[in-house]
Amino acid sequence: MGIVKISNELHEEVRKNSAVMERSINSQAEFWMKIGRLAEQNPTLTYEQILQREMQNKNVTSVRLVSE
């Protein structure tokens, strides 16, 4: 495990988002890093497509709350 230095402003954003998402600060930062890496590796996919692919990889089923 390593240490990643980030700005105070970014740390504050991670802290606020982690509270909303009910994740630890480290888990929130790790989630953002993972999604960012996947977005760079798959520039044609949307955020929703990336999440859907990751959920499928983990055999997670989802329920759509909004009809399209």
Legacy VTK file of the C-alpha trace (Angstrom):
# vtk DataFile Version 3.0
C-alpha trace
ASCII
DATASET POLYDATA
POINTS 68 float
0.000 0.000 0.000
1.251 3.464 -0.823
0.466 7.030 0.034
-1.106 9.365 -2.506
-0.872 13.099 -1.916
-3.844 15.144 -3.057
-4.811 18.763 -2.620
-6.802 19.877 0.400
-9.629 20.900 -1.930
-9.849 17.448 -3.519
-9.657 15.788 -0.105
-12.608 17.898 1.041
-14.621 16.847 -2.036
-13.779 13.196 -1.378
-14.811 13.615 2.267
-18.177 15.177 1.360
-18.933 12.598 -1.333
-17.916 9.723 0.920
-20.510 10.837 3.465
-23.253 10.922 0.837
-22.253 7.565 -0.631
-21.727 6.043 2.834
-18.167 4.997 2.003
-14.970 5.657 3.877
-12.844 8.486 2.505
-10.319 5.933 1.242
-13.031 3.811 -0.390
-14.487 6.863 -2.141
-11.071 7.927 -3.447
-10.350 4.366 -4.595
-13.711 4.206 -6.392
-12.992 7.464 -8.226
-9.515 6.251 -9.190
-10.875 2.953 -10.482
-13.632 4.610 -12.526
-11.173 7.191 -13.858
-8.748 4.453 -14.925
-11.534 2.528 -16.640
-12.746 5.704 -18.368
-9.246 6.385 -19.716
-8.932 2.790 -20.924
-12.420 2.849 -22.504
-12.931 6.383 -23.824
-16.022 5.495 -25.834
-17.993 4.226 -22.815
-20.213 6.440 -20.688
-20.046 6.444 -16.901
-23.260 4.417 -16.802
-21.838 1.862 -19.251
-18.691 1.498 -17.169
-20.742 0.896 -14.018
-23.014 -1.560 -15.822
-20.001 -3.499 -17.124
-18.417 -3.628 -13.675
-21.692 -4.805 -12.139
-21.985 -7.539 -14.772
-18.390 -8.605 -14.049
-19.367 -9.059 -10.381
-22.713 -10.735 -11.228
-24.720 -7.903 -9.670
-28.262 -7.465 -10.895
-29.814 -4.019 -10.838
-33.321 -2.658 -10.918
-34.137 0.368 -13.040
-36.081 2.932 -11.018
-36.787 5.213 -13.964
-38.400 3.940 -17.129
-36.729 4.995 -20.329
LINES 1 69
68 0 1 2 3 4 5 6 7 8 9 10 11 12 13 14 15 16 17 18 19 20 21 22 23 24 25 26 27 28 29 30 31 32 33 34 35 36 37 38 39 40 41 42 43 44 45 46 47 48 49 50 51 52 53 54 55 56 57 58 59 60 61 62 63 64 65 66 67
